Amino acid sequence: MKHFFILFFCSFHVICQIDISTIKIPKSLNETSGLEFFENYLITHNDSGDKPKLYIINKLGKKILEIEISQIKNKDWEDIASDENHFYIADTGNNFATRENLRIYILNKNFTPKGTINIRYKKQTTFSKETFNEFDAEGLAVFGEELILFSKNRKTLNSEIYTFPKKEGNYILTPKASIDTKSLITAADYSSKDDLMVLTGYNFDGDQFLCILKDFRKKGFENIDLKKYLIPIKPAQIEAIKIIDSNNFWLTSESEDKENPKLFRLKLNSN
C-alpha cells in the first residue's frame, strides 16, 4: 500500500489537500468499472470483455470471491449501485452510439436477478457508428425511489442527468439537466445521509477529476453546485467511486502500462 499527500490548486481555485492511499488489486480486474459496499467488503466488476461476474474484494485489495450470474449478460457493464434490498448493474456502455439494448439489471442481495430496466434516449433516432456522441453513460446512482444516470458526452464534455424508476420496465429518457463538467464522466455515487453526489471523470489529456455536488437534492437540478478537483494520479483511468463519508472515498482505476489495476482511498480537505 502506497500513501502520498499533495497540496495543490483546484480547477475552481480552491486550495485542496488530498491524501491518497494506493492499493493493488488483482489483474483479473483490469477493467474495473463499478464499486459498491457489501457488508464489510467492496464489490466491483469489469466492463466489456468479461463474463457477467461480480468480484468481492476486501479493503486491502485481496479478492475474496467471484460470483458469476449466468442468467444475465455483460455487454458493457459500467457501474453498480445499491439500496437496502437490491443491486443495480448499469449495462449502459455505448461508446459508438450503436446499441439498442441499454439496460439496468436488478439483483437482490443474494445476487439473484429480479428484473430488467430497459432504457433508450428519446433524442437518439439512429444507431450508426459515431465516435463523438452524446449517448454513452457510465455513472449510475440510487436517488430515493429513482435511479439517476450521468452521460459521458464526447461531443460537449458536459454530462446530462437522466432519472427513471428503479422498477422493471421500459423507459424513454430525456435529460433533467446538463452539468458543465468539462469531463467524460465515468462513475457516480450518492449519499442520502449527506445529500452528496460525487462523480469521477477525465479529459482528453488524461487528467482525472473528482466532482463534488453538495446539497444535491436540496438545491435541485436547476441549481447544481459543482466543485471539481484534479486527482493527482497518472497514468490512470478512474472508473468507479464509492462514498465513505463527505470527505473520504474509495475509487478504482483500470490497469495502465501493464500494471495491476488500483484501489484508492482518497481523503479530500478544502479551505
GIHU-V706968 format. One record per residue. RES is the residue in one small letter. PSI is psi in degrees with one decimal (none if undefined). OMEGA is omega in radians with two decimals (none if undefined). BURIAL is # if it has 9 or more other C-alpha atoms within 8 Angstrom, else .. Layout:
RES & PSI & OMEGA & BURIAL
RES & PSI & OMEGA & BURIAL
This chain:
m & 129.4 & 3.12 & .
k & 143.8 & 3.09 & .
h & 139.8 & 2.92 & .
f & 157.6 & -3.01 & .
f & 130.7 & -3.08 & .
i & 138.2 & 3.02 & .
l & 125.7 & -3.04 & .
f & 171.7 & 3.09 & .
f & 132.3 & -3.13 & #
c & 174.4 & -3.13 & #
s & -34.9 & -3.07 & .
f & 24.5 & 3.02 & .
h & 32.3 & 3.02 & .
v & 134.0 & 3.09 & #
i & 126.3 & -3.02 & #
c & 142.7 & 3.04 & #
q & 120.2 & -3.11 & #
i & 132.2 & 3.05 & #
d & 123.3 & -3.08 & #
i & 129.4 & 2.96 & #
s & 132.6 & -3.08 & #
t & 128.2 & -3.08 & #
i & 127.9 & 3.07 & #
k & 141.8 & 3.02 & #
i & 164.2 & -3.00 & #
p & 150.1 & -3.13 & #
k & -20.5 & 3.07 & #
s & -13.2 & 3.09 & .
l & 37.6 & -3.04 & #
n & -17.7 & 3.08 & #
e & 41.7 & 3.10 & #
t & 131.6 & -2.96 & #
s & 19.4 & 3.09 & #
g & 158.2 & -3.07 & #
l & 130.9 & 3.11 & #
e & 162.4 & 3.02 & #
f & 145.7 & 2.94 & #
f & 105.2 & -3.03 & .
e & -123.0 & -3.13 & .
n & 14.1 & -3.08 & .
y & 179.0 & 3.04 & #
l & 145.5 & 3.04 & #
i & 136.6 & 3.02 & #
t & 176.7 & 3.11 & #
h & 163.9 & 3.00 & #
n & 164.2 & 3.03 & #
d & -142.1 & -3.02 & #
s & 147.9 & 3.12 & .
g & -10.7 & 3.12 & .
d & 165.5 & 3.02 & .
k & 168.0 & 3.11 & .
p & 77.9 & -3.05 & #
k & 144.9 & 2.90 & #
l & 143.7 & -3.10 & #
y & 125.5 & 3.07 & #
i & 125.3 & 3.12 & #
i & 155.2 & 3.04 & #
n & 180.0 & -3.01 & #
k & 6.6 & 2.96 & .
l & 5.8 & 3.06 & .
g & 1.7 & -3.11 & #
k & 134.7 & 3.10 & #
k & 125.9 & -3.12 & #
i & -38.6 & -3.01 & .
l & 144.9 & 2.93 & .
e & 136.5 & 3.14 & #
i & 111.6 & 3.08 & .
e & 130.7 & -3.08 & .
i & 92.3 & -2.94 & #
s & -17.7 & -3.09 & .
q & -11.7 & -3.11 & .
i & 173.1 & -3.10 & .
k & 153.1 & 3.01 & .
n & 91.2 & 3.03 & #
k & -50.1 & 3.07 & #
d & 77.6 & 3.13 & #
w & 129.8 & -3.04 & #
e & -20.5 & 3.13 & #
d & 163.4 & 3.06 & #
i & 139.5 & 3.11 & #
a & 166.4 & -3.14 & #
s & 157.3 & 2.91 & #
d & -160.9 & -3.05 & .
e & -32.4 & -2.99 & .
n & -18.2 & -2.98 & .
h & 156.4 & 2.84 & #
f & 151.4 & 3.10 & #
y & 118.5 & -3.11 & #
i & 122.7 & -3.09 & #
a & 101.1 & 3.01 & #
d & 69.7 & -2.93 & #
t & 5.6 & 3.09 & #
g & 131.4 & -3.01 & #
n & 58.3 & -2.96 & #
n & -39.2 & -3.03 & #
f & 16.1 & 3.07 & #
a & 34.3 & -3.11 & #
t & -8.6 & -3.01 & #
r & 138.7 & 3.04 & .
e & 12.7 & -3.09 & .
n & 47.7 & 3.09 & .
l & 138.8 & -3.03 & #
r & 162.0 & 3.02 & #
i & 125.2 & 3.10 & #
y & 137.5 & 3.07 & #
i & 125.2 & 3.09 & #
l & 145.5 & 2.99 & #
n & 179.2 & -3.05 & #
k & -2.8 & 2.97 & .
n & 8.5 & 3.09 & .
f & 28.5 & 3.06 & .
t & 127.6 & 3.13 & .
p & 134.7 & -3.10 & #
k & 8.2 & 3.11 & .
g & 170.1 & -3.13 & #
t & 135.0 & 3.03 & #
i & 116.2 & 3.12 & #
n & 132.4 & -3.11 & #
i & 153.7 & 2.92 & #
r & 157.3 & -3.12 & #
y & 126.6 & -3.12 & #
k & -36.3 & -3.07 & .
k & -20.3 & -3.10 & .
q & 116.0 & -3.11 & .
t & -14.6 & 3.08 & .
t & 159.5 & -3.06 & .
f & 29.6 & 3.05 & #
s & 155.0 & -3.05 & .
k & 129.9 & -3.12 & .
e & 113.6 & -3.07 & .
t & -50.4 & -3.11 & .
f & 85.2 & -3.06 & .
n & 170.6 & -3.09 & #
e & 15.5 & -3.00 & #
f & 25.9 & 3.01 & #
d & 150.3 & 3.11 & #
a & 134.0 & -3.08 & #
e & -5.5 & -3.09 & #
g & 117.8 & -3.12 & #
l & 138.0 & 3.07 & #
a & 151.3 & 2.97 & #
v & 133.3 & -3.11 & #
f & 84.0 & -3.06 & #
g & -124.6 & -3.14 & .
e & 7.9 & -3.13 & .
e & 166.7 & 2.89 & #
l & 149.2 & 3.13 & #
i & 131.2 & -3.04 & #
l & 133.0 & -3.14 & #
f & 130.0 & -3.07 & #
s & 157.0 & 3.01 & #
k & 83.1 & -2.94 & #
n & 106.4 & -3.12 & #
r & -12.7 & 3.11 & #
k & -45.4 & -2.96 & .
t & -15.4 & -2.98 & .
l & 15.9 & 2.89 & #
n & 173.9 & 3.02 & #
s & 119.1 & 3.08 & #
e & 144.9 & 3.11 & #
i & 125.0 & 3.09 & #
y & 138.8 & 3.03 & #
t & 151.3 & 3.13 & #
f & 159.6 & -3.09 & #
p & 148.1 & 3.09 & .
k & 45.8 & 3.12 & .
k & 149.9 & 3.12 & .
e & 137.4 & -3.14 & #
g & -176.0 & 3.12 & .
n & 125.4 & -3.02 & .
y & 137.1 & 3.06 & #
i & 124.3 & -2.95 & .
l & 133.6 & 2.94 & #
t & 144.9 & -3.06 & .
p & 138.8 & 3.02 & #
k & -29.3 & -3.13 & #
a & 171.3 & 3.06 & #
s & 133.7 & -3.11 & #
i & 135.4 & 3.12 & #
d & 75.5 & -3.08 & .
t & -20.7 & -3.03 & #
k & 36.8 & -3.08 & .
s & 158.4 & 2.98 & #
l & 107.6 & -3.00 & #
i & 130.1 & -3.04 & #
t & -13.3 & -3.08 & #
a & 158.8 & 3.13 & #
a & 153.4 & 2.97 & #
d & 149.0 & -3.12 & #
y & 135.9 & 3.02 & #
s & 113.3 & 3.09 & #
s & -31.7 & 3.12 & .
k & -43.4 & -3.10 & .
d & -1.8 & -3.02 & .
d & 50.3 & -3.03 & #
l & 125.4 & 2.98 & #
m & 135.7 & 3.08 & #
v & 146.3 & 3.12 & #
l & 153.7 & 2.90 & #
t & 155.8 & 3.14 & #
g & 177.2 & 3.13 & #
y & 163.4 & 3.06 & #
n & -179.4 & -3.08 & #
f & -10.1 & 3.05 & .
d & -2.7 & 3.14 & .
g & 7.3 & 3.05 & #
d & 138.1 & -3.10 & #
q & 141.4 & -3.05 & #
f & 148.6 & 2.95 & #
l & 126.3 & 3.10 & #
c & 127.1 & -3.12 & #
i & 124.9 & 3.11 & #
l & 93.7 & -3.10 & #
k & 156.1 & 3.11 & #
d & 47.0 & -2.97 & #
f & -47.7 & 3.11 & #
r & -42.3 & -3.09 & .
k & -43.2 & -3.09 & .
k & -28.9 & -3.13 & #
g & 166.3 & -3.04 & .
f & -21.6 & -3.09 & #
e & -6.9 & -3.08 & .
n & 42.9 & -3.07 & .
i & 131.5 & 3.13 & #
d & 100.9 & -3.06 & #
l & 127.4 & 2.94 & .
k & 133.0 & -3.00 & .
k & 129.7 & -3.07 & #
y & 136.3 & 3.04 & #
l & 129.0 & 3.05 & #
i & 117.6 & -2.98 & .
p & 62.5 & 3.14 & .
i & 124.4 & 3.03 & .
k & 146.0 & -0.18 & .
p & 148.3 & -3.14 & .
a & 158.2 & 2.85 & #
q & 96.6 & -3.08 & #
i & 126.4 & -3.00 & #
e & 0.4 & -3.07 & #
a & 148.4 & 3.09 & #
i & 145.1 & 3.05 & #
k & 129.5 & -3.14 & #
i & 128.9 & 2.95 & #
i & -53.5 & 2.99 & .
d & -169.1 & -2.98 & .
s & -12.4 & 3.14 & .
n & -2.6 & -3.04 & .
n & 139.2 & -3.01 & #
f & 145.8 & 2.90 & #
w & 140.8 & 3.05 & #
l & 155.0 & 2.96 & #
t & 151.6 & 3.11 & #
s & 141.3 & 3.04 & #
e & 160.7 & 3.09 & #
s & 142.0 & 3.12 & #
e & 142.9 & 3.10 & #
d & 39.1 & 3.06 & .
k & 11.8 & 3.07 & .
e & 170.2 & 3.07 & .
n & 149.0 & 2.92 & #
p & 164.9 & -3.01 & #
k & 146.6 & 2.92 & #
l & 130.6 & 3.14 & #
f & 141.7 & 2.87 & #
r & 119.4 & -3.03 & #
l & 129.2 & 3.03 & #
k & 128.0 & -3.08 & #
l & 126.3 & 2.98 & #
n & 136.1 & 3.12 & .
s & 152.7 & 3.13 & .
n & none & none & .
